[in-house]
Amino acid sequence: MTEQREVDRKREELREHLNQLEERVNPKKVADRAVGKAQDSYNEDPTPWIAAAAGVAVLIVGGIALALFSRR
């Protein structure tokens, strides 16, 4: 019976390792962690996020203006 116990113990270890891997690489869980970190970062100090959004807005408006006025 000790061999069966050893097999069961190894099987349980493997199951635990597979669960840990799944936790780390599951796309939904990875995305949820990333969103959580971003939300925490924004809640801690929104200034860089606001600056980045303003920069993106300037790039978009500049691109549109360039497209409209370069046709002349």
NORJO-V906997 format. One line per field, one symbol per residue. psi: psi as a letter, one per 30 degrees, with the letter a starting at -180 (. if undefined). A space follows every 50 residues. Layout:
psi: ???
//
This chain:
psi: feeeeeeeeeeeeeeeeeeeeeeefkeeeeeeeeeeeeeeeeeejfeeee eeeeeeeeeeeeeeeeeefff.
//
